[in-house]
């Protein structure tokens, strides 16, 4: 008897659902989904500037430069910046300069620090893309090839600041011959935007490949930061202006766990810098307007995270209301705009709004366990409705005004970065012989 009742209830539920779905008239469109931003391929390869800051680096520099020379992607130039070393750093670098004319050696007359050395290389770079590699770390053979492929695909998308891939940690004394073996370890990577970073450092210095002009315009590395986290600071500035970092496949390189590293020698100093950067992420940001591609990324990270929770709730009830009203109630009602909060374009791109709309549709149809008996046509109908409702919700979110910024002592002001940016641009443009 119980089984007969179960079958009867299921048939009735499915029949009711089919009737409701058939009553709903969607707008005529072959493209109800949220549109992907178009991309284009480049007719020529993008060249890469590799900046290697080096100070007292004789122990590992040769392995570092060897990993660059072995890159499968050949359109690169390496800028080795000797930060006034007194050991064999300059000699080792000079050997590579003599071996391959793509290596260039730059000398600092006095020790200026890691950020200054990186900025010197950034200023000298004439390639459209730049990456950074500390003298004790290494790149995997296909590191540039994979990251350049991502940037070529997204070159016309101004929201994409760079490509990145993980850099697994390895023991300090790993022999060079084992680099590729260690590099095969699988580490997940995904699109990074300000909200998804939660204010944390998304990756270390040699994981990313960036638009050189953007890094210069946004001020490069902060040379006043001597305790570490200077890369984190730069990535956060880029993200706060609305940019994203796209993932490349595999790993980018390996990160040596050195006993004499800055983090291990002054972990408290690093924590102090971390406190500042996390506090910055929780504050409003005054961004550089002509560099900003999405002003919503200037909102505190907690507000953006809360906006995702609100969108999840709104999407679920938008699905419920839409099918319960047989398509008459759209999520343009004031109740939805009151619940929703501003989100960045990057957030909306990665947030699976349709998933929560679909959950709401199934609740509105009262399916429960009966969903397993829906036909493929019914599932396709639900999918199209979900995409339609998600698109409307995204439009509502993007139309929301960003609340007025109240400037106070907790506000992060990025405009002074313009002063630092001035000395990062070459005085004259040089034709790139790499093409």
Secondary structure in CASP SS format (residue, H / E / C, confidence):
PFRMAT SS
TARGET T0000
AUTHOR 0000-0000-0000
METHOD secondary structure of the structure
MODEL  1
X C 1.00
X H 1.00
X H 1.00
X H 1.00
X H 1.00
X H 1.00
X H 1.00
X H 1.00
X H 1.00
X H 1.00
X H 1.00
X H 1.00
X H 1.00
X H 1.00
X H 1.00
X H 1.00
X H 1.00
X H 1.00
X H 1.00
X H 1.00
X H 1.00
X H 1.00
X H 1.00
X C 1.00
X C 1.00
X C 1.00
X C 1.00
X C 1.00
X C 1.00
X C 1.00
X C 1.00
X C 1.00
X C 1.00
X C 1.00
X C 1.00
X C 1.00
X C 1.00
X C 1.00
X C 1.00
X C 1.00
X C 1.00
X C 1.00
X C 1.00
X C 1.00
X C 1.00
X C 1.00
X C 1.00
X E 1.00
X E 1.00
X E 1.00
X E 1.00
X E 1.00
X E 1.00
X E 1.00
X C 1.00
X C 1.00
X C 1.00
X C 1.00
X C 1.00
X C 1.00
X H 1.00
X H 1.00
X H 1.00
X H 1.00
X H 1.00
X H 1.00
X H 1.00
X H 1.00
X H 1.00
X C 1.00
X C 1.00
X C 1.00
X C 1.00
X C 1.00
X C 1.00
X E 1.00
X E 1.00
X E 1.00
X E 1.00
X E 1.00
X E 1.00
X E 1.00
X C 1.00
X C 1.00
X C 1.00
X C 1.00
X C 1.00
X C 1.00
X H 1.00
X H 1.00
X H 1.00
X H 1.00
X H 1.00
X H 1.00
X H 1.00
X H 1.00
X H 1.00
X H 1.00
X H 1.00
X C 1.00
X C 1.00
X C 1.00
X E 1.00
X E 1.00
X E 1.00
X E 1.00
X E 1.00
X C 1.00
X C 1.00
X C 1.00
X C 1.00
X C 1.00
X C 1.00
X H 1.00
X H 1.00
X H 1.00
X H 1.00
X H 1.00
X H 1.00
X H 1.00
X H 1.00
X H 1.00
X H 1.00
X H 1.00
X C 1.00
X C 1.00
X C 1.00
X C 1.00
X E 1.00
X E 1.00
X E 1.00
X E 1.00
X C 1.00
X C 1.00
X C 1.00
X C 1.00
X C 1.00
X E 1.00
X E 1.00
X C 1.00
X C 1.00
X C 1.00
X H 1.00
X H 1.00
X H 1.00
X H 1.00
X H 1.00
X H 1.00
X H 1.00
X H 1.00
X H 1.00
X H 1.00
X H 1.00
X C 1.00
X C 1.00
X C 1.00
X C 1.00
X C 1.00
X C 1.00
X E 1.00
X E 1.00
X E 1.00
X E 1.00
X E 1.00
X E 1.00
X E 1.00
X E 1.00
X E 1.00
X E 1.00
X E 1.00
X E 1.00
X C 1.00
X C 1.00
X C 1.00
X C 1.00
X H 1.00
X H 1.00
X H 1.00
X H 1.00
X H 1.00
X H 1.00
X H 1.00
X C 1.00
X C 1.00
X C 1.00
X C 1.00
X C 1.00
X C 1.00
X C 1.00
X C 1.00
X C 1.00
X E 1.00
X C 1.00
X H 1.00
X H 1.00
X H 1.00
X H 1.00
X C 1.00
X C 1.00
X C 1.00
X C 1.00
X C 1.00
X C 1.00
X C 1.00
X H 1.00
X H 1.00
X H 1.00
X E 1.00
X E 1.00
X E 1.00
X E 1.00
X H 1.00
X H 1.00
X H 1.00
X H 1.00
X H 1.00
X H 1.00
X C 1.00
X C 1.00
X C 1.00
X C 1.00
X C 1.00
X C 1.00
X C 1.00
X C 1.00
X C 1.00
X C 1.00
X C 1.00
X C 1.00
X H 1.00
X H 1.00
X H 1.00
X H 1.00
X H 1.00
X H 1.00
X H 1.00
X H 1.00
X H 1.00
X H 1.00
X H 1.00
X C 1.00
X C 1.00
X C 1.00
X E 1.00
X E 1.00
X E 1.00
X E 1.00
X E 1.00
X E 1.00
X E 1.00
X E 1.00
X E 1.00
X E 1.00
X E 1.00
X E 1.00
X E 1.00
X E 1.00
X C 1.00
X C 1.00
X C 1.00
X C 1.00
X H 1.00
X H 1.00
X H 1.00
X H 1.00
X C 1.00
X H 1.00
X H 1.00
X H 1.00
X H 1.00
X H 1.00
X H 1.00
X H 1.00
X H 1.00
X H 1.00
X H 1.00
X H 1.00
X H 1.00
X H 1.00
X H 1.00
X H 1.00
X C 1.00
X C 1.00
X C 1.00
X E 1.00
X E 1.00
X C 1.00
X C 1.00
X H 1.00
X H 1.00
X H 1.00
X C 1.00
X C 1.00
X C 1.00
X H 1.00
X H 1.00
X H 1.00
X H 1.00
X C 1.00
X C 1.00
X H 1.00
X H 1.00
X H 1.00
X H 1.00
X H 1.00
X H 1.00
X H 1.00
X H 1.00
X H 1.00
X H 1.00
X H 1.00
X H 1.00
X H 1.00
X H 1.00
X H 1.00
X H 1.00
X H 1.00
X H 1.00
X H 1.00
X H 1.00
X H 1.00
X H 1.00
X H 1.00
X H 1.00
X C 1.00
X C 1.00
X C 1.00
X C 1.00
X C 1.00
X C 1.00
X C 1.00
X C 1.00
X C 1.00
X H 1.00
X H 1.00
X H 1.00
X H 1.00
X H 1.00
X H 1.00
X C 1.00
X C 1.00
X C 1.00
X C 1.00
X C 1.00
X H 1.00
X H 1.00
X H 1.00
X H 1.00
X H 1.00
X H 1.00
X C 1.00
X C 1.00
X H 1.00
X H 1.00
X H 1.00
X H 1.00
X H 1.00
X H 1.00
X H 1.00
X H 1.00
X H 1.00
X H 1.00
X H 1.00
X H 1.00
X C 1.00
X C 1.00
X C 1.00
X H 1.00
X H 1.00
X H 1.00
X H 1.00
X H 1.00
X H 1.00
X C 1.00
X C 1.00
X H 1.00
X H 1.00
X H 1.00
X H 1.00
X H 1.00
X H 1.00
X H 1.00
X H 1.00
X H 1.00
X H 1.00
X H 1.00
X H 1.00
X H 1.00
X H 1.00
X H 1.00
X H 1.00
X H 1.00
X H 1.00
X H 1.00
X H 1.00
X H 1.00
X H 1.00
X H 1.00
X H 1.00
X C 1.00
X C 1.00
X C 1.00
X C 1.00
X C 1.00
X C 1.00
X C 1.00
X C 1.00
X C 1.00
X C 1.00
X C 1.00
X C 1.00
X E 1.00
X E 1.00
X C 1.00
X C 1.00
X C 1.00
X H 1.00
X H 1.00
X H 1.00
X H 1.00
X H 1.00
X H 1.00
X H 1.00
X H 1.00
X C 1.00
X C 1.00
X C 1.00
X C 1.00
X C 1.00
X C 1.00
X C 1.00
X C 1.00
X C 1.00
X C 1.00
X C 1.00
END
